[in-house]
Amino acid sequence: MADEERPAELDFWSFIELAHRRLATEYGFRHQLATEVLLTLNRASDLVTYDLESAVHRPRGLSWSSFRLLFVTWLAGPLEPKRAAVLTGMSRAAVSNLSKPLVADGLLERSPGEHDGRSVLLSLTEHGHRTMEELFRAHNEREYQWTSVLSETEQRILVMLLNKLITNRDQFDLRERS
């Protein structure tokens, strides 16, 4: 391995170049661009998520997952946990586990569902509403900082391209949370 390829000296982009070269020449894989697209997409998602969580949510005592559950409940609630799981992209078990401390902290409340005695609805408390308004103000400002490097047109193109990836997932055997 050449000096410029030593793992300790690689950054993300030089790793991508190394991956392209090795996957093609040593292993014969044909779809290096697909690998680059998804590595870059995951890297961007990880960076943004970590930044939002560490700059906005953790200082307020919340995790990224807790924020997602509060966010969908704030805007779409009251919700059954199953529906909250679909909207957040989490499992039902994760929603159940996350809701317990949020209820204990007075942000969420659980009330009996309308369908049967076993179902419940998650909704924000008054304290939860106030918290989400204040929290999302800071969250949205941070989102703006991230996206302001792109023009409005570039932002719309990025959303369009990501939507295209998402909506065409039926072309293969996709595994999703249920």
Backbone torsions as a table, in degrees:
resi	resn	phi	psi	omega
1	MET	NA	131.1	-178.4
2	ALA	-66.5	159.5	-179.4
3	ASP	-54.4	-41.1	-176.3
4	GLU	-71.6	-6.9	-178.1
5	GLU	-106.6	4.7	178.8
6	ARG	-61.9	131.2	-175.6
7	PRO	-51.9	-36.9	-178.5
8	ALA	-67.2	-21.3	-176.2
9	GLU	-102.9	-4.8	-179.5
10	LEU	-75.5	140.1	166.3
11	ASP	-106.2	-178.4	-175.1
12	PHE	-58.7	-47.1	-174.6
13	TRP	-71.7	-36.8	176.6
14	SER	-70.6	-29.7	173.0
15	PHE	-63.5	-41.3	178.3
16	ILE	-59.5	-44.6	178.4
17	GLU	-62.0	-43.6	177.8
18	LEU	-61.3	-44.5	179.5
19	ALA	-60.5	-45.9	177.8
20	HIS	-52.6	-53.6	-174.4
21	ARG	-63.9	-49.0	-175.5
22	ARG	-71.0	-39.8	-179.8
23	LEU	-62.8	-37.4	-179.0
24	ALA	-77.8	-50.9	-171.4
25	THR	-82.1	-41.4	-176.4
26	GLU	-87.2	-30.4	-172.8
27	TYR	-117.0	-12.5	175.9
28	GLY	73.8	18.7	177.3
29	PHE	-73.9	142.6	-173.3
30	ARG	-97.1	-18.0	-168.3
31	HIS	-110.1	54.5	-178.6
32	GLN	-64.5	-34.5	179.6
33	LEU	-64.2	-38.8	176.6
34	ALA	-60.5	-42.1	177.3
35	THR	-62.3	-44.4	179.8
36	GLU	-62.4	-43.8	-179.9
37	VAL	-59.2	-49.9	-175.3
38	LEU	-74.6	-33.9	173.2
39	LEU	-62.1	-42.7	-179.7
40	THR	-68.1	-41.7	177.2
41	LEU	-60.6	-46.3	178.4
42	ASN	-65.1	-39.7	179.4
43	ARG	-63.6	-46.0	178.8
44	ALA	-61.2	-45.2	179.6
45	SER	-61.0	-45.8	179.2
46	ASP	-61.3	-44.9	-179.3
47	LEU	-62.8	-47.6	-178.5
48	VAL	-65.4	-45.5	-179.3
49	THR	-61.1	-47.5	-179.8
50	TYR	-61.5	-42.8	-179.5
51	ASP	-63.6	-47.1	179.4
52	LEU	-61.8	-42.8	-179.5
53	GLU	-65.0	-46.1	-175.6
54	SER	-76.5	-32.7	-177.7
55	ALA	-87.1	-31.2	-172.6
56	VAL	-113.7	-51.1	-168.6
57	HIS	-84.6	-49.0	-179.1
58	ARG	-58.9	-42.4	178.0
59	PRO	-59.4	-18.2	179.2
60	ARG	-104.4	12.3	175.3
61	GLY	80.6	18.0	-178.1
62	LEU	-120.4	153.8	172.1
63	SER	-95.1	170.0	175.8
64	TRP	-60.3	-43.5	-179.7
65	SER	-63.9	-41.5	177.0
66	SER	-61.7	-42.5	177.6
67	PHE	-59.2	-45.9	-179.0
68	ARG	-59.1	-42.3	179.5
69	LEU	-66.4	-44.2	177.5
70	LEU	-63.5	-40.3	-177.9
71	PHE	-60.9	-50.2	-178.7
72	VAL	-69.1	-33.5	178.4
73	THR	-69.5	-37.9	178.5
74	TRP	-60.9	-46.6	-173.2
75	LEU	-91.1	-28.4	-175.5
76	ALA	-117.5	-6.4	-173.0
77	GLY	-73.2	173.3	-3.5
78	PRO	-66.6	146.6	-174.5
79	LEU	-132.7	144.9	167.3
80	GLU	-72.0	147.2	-179.9
81	PRO	-54.1	-35.2	178.8
82	LYS	-61.4	-42.6	179.7
83	ARG	-70.0	-39.5	176.9
84	ALA	-60.1	-37.7	178.7
85	ALA	-63.1	-42.5	179.1
86	VAL	-62.8	-47.1	-175.5
87	LEU	-69.9	-30.1	179.3
88	THR	-89.7	-15.0	-175.0
89	GLY	77.3	18.9	179.2
90	MET	-105.1	169.0	174.1
91	SER	-79.1	161.4	176.4
92	ARG	-63.1	-36.3	178.2
93	ALA	-63.5	-40.6	178.6
94	ALA	-63.9	-42.6	178.3
95	VAL	-61.4	-43.4	179.4
96	SER	-61.7	-46.6	-180.0
97	ASN	-65.7	-38.2	179.7
98	LEU	-72.3	-33.5	-175.0
99	SER	-69.1	-30.8	-177.1
100	LYS	-58.2	-54.1	178.7
101	PRO	-67.8	-29.2	178.2
102	LEU	-69.2	-34.3	173.5
103	VAL	-67.3	-46.2	-179.5
104	ALA	-61.2	-32.1	179.3
105	ASP	-83.0	-1.7	177.9
106	GLY	79.2	17.5	179.8
107	LEU	-93.4	-36.2	179.9
108	LEU	-117.9	155.1	169.6
109	GLU	-132.0	149.6	177.1
110	ARG	-109.8	129.5	177.3
111	SER	-130.5	156.9	-179.8
112	PRO	-60.0	139.9	176.9
113	GLY	-75.0	167.8	-177.7
114	GLU	-87.2	-19.6	-172.0
115	HIS	-79.9	-48.5	179.9
116	ASP	-154.2	175.4	-176.5
117	GLY	-70.1	-15.8	-178.4
118	ARG	-90.7	-23.3	-175.6
119	SER	-79.8	151.3	177.8
120	VAL	-130.9	160.5	173.9
121	LEU	-119.2	137.1	173.8
122	LEU	-99.5	133.6	175.7
123	SER	-146.5	159.0	177.9
124	LEU	-79.2	144.9	170.6
125	THR	-80.1	174.4	174.3
126	GLU	-58.8	-43.2	177.4
127	HIS	-61.0	-39.5	177.7
128	GLY	-63.3	-40.8	177.2
129	HIS	-62.3	-47.9	179.7
130	ARG	-61.8	-41.9	179.7
131	THR	-62.4	-44.3	-178.3
132	MET	-66.9	-37.0	177.1
133	GLU	-62.7	-45.2	179.8
134	GLU	-68.8	-44.3	-178.2
135	LEU	-64.6	-45.0	-177.5
136	PHE	-69.2	-28.6	175.7
137	ARG	-57.7	-48.1	179.3
138	ALA	-68.7	-40.9	179.3
139	HIS	-60.6	-47.4	-178.0
140	ASN	-65.2	-36.9	175.6
141	GLU	-62.9	-39.7	178.8
142	ARG	-69.0	-39.0	174.7
143	GLU	-57.4	-43.5	-179.5
144	TYR	-62.7	-41.3	177.9
145	GLN	-59.0	-42.6	178.9
146	TRP	-65.0	-46.1	-172.0
147	THR	-85.5	-12.6	-176.6
148	SER	-68.0	-11.6	175.2
149	VAL	-74.6	-13.4	177.4
150	LEU	-106.4	143.5	173.6
151	SER	-67.3	166.6	176.7
152	GLU	-59.5	-40.5	178.3
153	THR	-62.8	-44.0	178.4
154	GLU	-62.9	-39.2	177.5
155	GLN	-61.9	-44.4	179.6
156	ARG	-65.6	-37.6	177.4
157	ILE	-65.4	-43.4	178.7
158	LEU	-60.6	-45.3	177.5
159	VAL	-61.1	-42.8	179.6
160	MET	-61.2	-44.6	-179.4
161	LEU	-66.6	-41.7	177.9
162	LEU	-65.0	-40.8	176.0
163	ASN	-61.6	-37.0	178.8
164	LYS	-63.8	-42.4	176.0
165	LEU	-60.3	-45.9	-175.8
166	ILE	-68.4	-45.2	-174.2
167	THR	-76.3	-15.0	178.9
168	ASN	-101.1	17.3	-179.0
169	ARG	-70.5	-12.4	-179.8
170	ASP	-74.8	-0.2	-180.0
171	GLN	-78.7	-7.6	178.9
172	PHE	-145.1	172.8	-176.3
173	ASP	-76.2	84.4	-176.6
174	LEU	-78.0	138.6	174.0
175	ARG	-105.7	123.1	179.6
176	GLU	-127.0	160.3	173.2
177	ARG	-67.5	145.8	177.4
178	SER	-120.3	NA	NA
